[in-house]
Amino acid sequence: MLRNNRLIVLFSLLVLFSCKAKNTCENSDIEKFDSFLGLDAGTLEIELKNKLGDFTSGYYSEDNLRFIYNFFAVPDAPVSVVVNASSARVETVIMEVLTFKDDFKKDLEAVAVAYNIPDCDSRFFGMLKEELIAEMGEPEKEELLDGNVTSLHYFSQDRKTEVNFKFYPEQENWCSSVIVNWYH
């Protein structure tokens, strides 16, 4: 009987702590969405290699004000980083998972390992729209794009952070694209 009570107490504590752990991600609040994939608005261009490894390709924007680095360590889960050409600071981080069903999950796991992505960032991928809204709250803007793609936009109160989540019907309506913009 004592052993059963100990097991019940232990199980209850595990459930309690696992529930609390789910809510420990600061980026569940748009006001605290200060980093993504280990990068933040203060990350300098010269730090990208240490954080994401070698980039695969890159190019200047049409106006030459930004340089876009592309990382394809996992070809079906590209990461792009937009850097301000004058300040050399990161402005935008984009990650997408392009595959479907089981391959989606495999590619997400592979990219999380390849770039050492924190669980608090990778957890968005594979969420349904309703799950994301339950965690982040109501978006400021919701759009239905071509191809029935749902796009949710969250903005910080000071308008210096914007996060866009996209849900594609051909990918089970899972979140498969996250775009984070920091406006300096």
Buried (B, 14 or more C-beta within 10 A) or exposed (E): EEEEEEEEEEEEEEEEEEEEEEEEBEBBEBEEBBBBBBBBBEBEBEBBEEBBBEBEEBEEEEEEEBBBBBBBBBEBBBBBBBBBBEEEBBBBBBBBBBBBEEEBBBBBEBBBEBBEBBEBBBBBBBBBBEBBBEBBEEBEEEEEEEEEBBBBBBBBEEEEBBBBBBBBEEBEBBBBBBBBBBEE
